[in-house]
Amino acid sequence: MAKKKNITNNDIISFYMDYVLEHNQQPKTVYAFAKSNNFEEQKFYTFFGSFDAIEKHIFKAFFDNTISVLEKSNDYASFDARNKLLSFYFTFFENLTANRSYVIFALHKHKNNLKGLQLLAELKEAFTTYIEHLEIELIEIKQEQIDKIQRRGLKESAWLQLLITMKFWMDDTSSGFEKTDIFIEKSVNTTFDVLDVAPIKSLIDFGKFIFKEKMHIN
């Protein structure tokens, strides 16, 4: 039988996910994996250096698919940061749910310690960059070092929130994972309520006004 020629990285990802779910382990060798799926071993290395590299990329692929869906929505572009992040969460977890068997297989033994998991390194990089470009409003301290610390803290806390939500989803046994939907809505809204700088800015402006008026009176 002739070897398949037009193999893509997504084909290899699909073959790999099918294999680990059927065998409950990684393939023994790239050669055997390629042979069982009827493509040249060299084609594998065009896209991935190892099976571990595939596993990292799979979670990044869930992110990429999510962004692709969101960018096709005319409404998404007009959303504020809060609603963009809510849309991201709901779409991302739809992707995870569509591949739940694989995600549970890949993460189950690490589910209580996801934070430093190398398996999620590519996802973390993509997600924290996404958070950075949401332009979530923070209090401007006007000291570069402090502003950088604020931004870094925002990205790390957003990443931690995503991991906590993933853990909740993995443990969720409700119909249609409706409890996860509620968790997402409440956690994201609570985060933005805490970050809401408008009342704080109003207090600062009021303080400045009182200070100026006091100085004027004196």
C-alpha positions in Angstrom: 0.0 0.0 0.0 1.4 3.4 -1.0 2.3 5.7 1.9 0.1 8.7 2.6 1.7 11.8 1.1 -0.4 14.8 2.3 0.0 14.3 6.0 -0.5 17.5 8.1 0.4 18.2 11.7 -3.3 17.9 12.5 -3.4 14.5 11.0 -0.5 13.4 13.2 -2.2 14.9 16.3 -5.4 13.0 15.5 -3.5 9.7 15.0 -1.7 10.3 18.3 -4.8 11.0 20.3 -6.5 7.9 18.9 -3.5 5.8 19.7 -3.1 6.8 23.3 -6.9 6.5 24.0 -6.9 3.0 22.5 -3.7 1.8 24.1 -3.6 3.9 27.3 0.1 4.8 26.6 2.3 6.6 24.1 3.5 4.6 21.0 6.7 2.8 21.6 8.5 4.4 18.7 8.0 7.0 16.0 8.7 4.3 13.4 6.0 2.0 14.6 3.5 4.9 15.0 4.2 6.1 11.4 3.9 2.6 10.0 0.6 1.8 11.8 -0.8 5.0 10.3 0.7 4.5 6.8 3.0 7.5 6.5 6.7 8.0 6.3 8.6 8.4 9.6 10.4 11.4 8.2 7.0 13.2 7.9 6.6 13.0 11.7 9.8 15.0 12.2 8.7 17.7 9.8 6.3 18.8 12.5 7.3 17.3 15.8 10.6 16.3 17.5 9.0 13.8 19.9 5.7 12.5 21.3 6.1 14.9 24.2 6.2 17.7 21.8 2.9 16.6 20.3 1.3 16.5 23.7 2.4 20.1 24.4 1.1 21.2 21.0 -2.3 19.5 21.5 -3.2 21.9 24.3 -1.9 24.9 22.2 -4.1 23.6 19.4 -7.2 23.8 21.6 -6.3 27.4 22.2 -5.7 28.1 18.5 -9.0 26.5 17.6 -10.8 28.7 20.2 -9.3 31.9 18.9 -10.1 30.9 15.3 -13.8 30.4 16.2 -13.9 33.7 18.1 -12.3 35.7 15.3 -15.1 34.5 12.9 -17.7 36.1 15.2 -18.7 39.7 14.2 -19.8 40.3 17.8 -16.6 39.3 19.5 -14.6 42.2 18.1 -17.0 44.7 19.7 -16.9 43.1 23.1 -15.1 44.7 26.1 -12.4 42.7 27.8 -14.7 41.1 30.3 -17.0 39.6 27.6 -14.1 38.7 25.4 -12.6 36.6 28.2 -16.0 35.1 29.0 -16.4 34.1 25.3 -12.9 32.7 25.3 -13.6 30.5 28.3 -16.9 29.1 27.0 -15.4 28.4 23.6 -12.2 26.9 25.0 -14.1 24.6 27.3 -16.3 23.5 24.4 -13.1 22.4 22.7 -11.9 20.6 25.8 -15.3 18.9 26.2 -15.2 17.7 22.6 -11.9 16.0 23.4 -12.6 15.2 27.1 -11.4 11.6 27.0 -8.0 12.7 25.8 -7.7 15.7 28.2 -8.6 13.5 31.2 -6.1 10.9 30.0 -3.3 13.5 29.6 -4.0 15.5 32.8 -5.7 13.2 35.3 -2.5 12.2 37.2 -1.4 15.8 37.4 -4.8 17.5 38.0 -3.9 18.5 41.6 -0.7 20.1 40.4 -1.2 21.7 37.0 0.6 25.0 37.6 4.2 23.9 36.7 3.2 21.2 34.2 5.4 21.3 31.1 2.6 19.7 29.2 0.8 23.0 29.4 3.8 25.3 28.6 2.7 26.2 25.1 -0.9 26.8 26.2 0.4 29.1 29.0 2.5 31.2 26.7 -0.4 31.6 24.2 -3.0 32.3 26.9 -0.9 34.9 28.8 -0.1 36.7 25.6 -3.9 36.7 24.9 -4.5 38.2 28.3 -1.9 40.9 27.7 -3.6 41.9 24.4 -7.0 42.2 26.0 -5.9 45.5 27.5 -7.5 45.0 30.8 -7.5 48.3 32.6 -5.4 48.6 35.7 -4.5 51.5 37.9 -1.7 53.5 36.3 1.0 54.0 38.9 3.2 55.9 36.4 6.3 54.0 37.6 7.5 51.6 34.9 8.7 48.9 37.3 5.5 48.8 39.3 3.4 48.8 36.2 5.4 45.9 34.8 4.8 44.0 38.1 1.1 44.7 37.9 0.9 43.4 34.3 3.0 40.3 35.1 0.8 39.7 38.2 -2.4 40.0 36.1 -1.1 37.4 33.6 0.0 34.9 36.3 -3.3 35.2 38.2 -5.3 34.8 34.9 -3.3 31.7 34.1 -3.9 30.3 37.6 -7.6 31.0 37.2 -7.7 29.0 34.0 -5.9 26.1 35.6 -8.4 26.2 38.6 -11.3 26.2 36.0 -9.7 23.2 34.2 -9.5 21.3 37.5 -13.1 22.1 38.3 -14.2 20.9 34.8 -12.2 17.7 35.2 -14.1 16.9 38.4 -17.5 18.2 37.1 -20.1 15.4 36.8 -23.1 17.7 36.2 -25.2 17.3 33.0 -23.7 19.1 30.1 -21.0 20.4 32.6 -23.5 23.1 33.5 -21.7 23.6 36.9 -18.5 24.5 35.0 -20.5 27.1 33.0 -21.7 28.7 36.2 -18.2 28.5 37.7 -16.8 30.3 34.6 -19.4 33.1 34.7 -19.0 33.7 38.4 -15.2 33.5 38.5 -14.6 35.8 35.5 -17.2 38.3 36.6 -15.8 38.4 40.1 -12.3 38.9 38.8 -13.4 41.9 36.7 -15.4 43.3 39.6 -12.3 43.2 41.8 -10.2 44.8 39.0 -12.8 47.5 38.3 -10.7 50.7 38.5 -13.5 53.2 37.8 -14.5 53.6 41.5 -10.9 53.8 42.6 -10.1 56.4 39.9 -13.1 58.4 41.1 -11.8 58.3 44.7 -8.4 59.4 43.5 -9.9 62.3 41.4 -12.0 63.3 44.4 -8.9 63.2 46.6 -7.0 65.4 44.2 -9.9 67.8 44.1 -10.1 68.1 47.9 -6.3 68.5 48.1 -6.4 71.3 45.5 -9.3 73.0 47.1 -7.7 72.8 50.6 -4.5 74.3 49.2 -6.5 77.1 47.5 -8.4 77.9 50.7 -5.1 78.0 52.7 
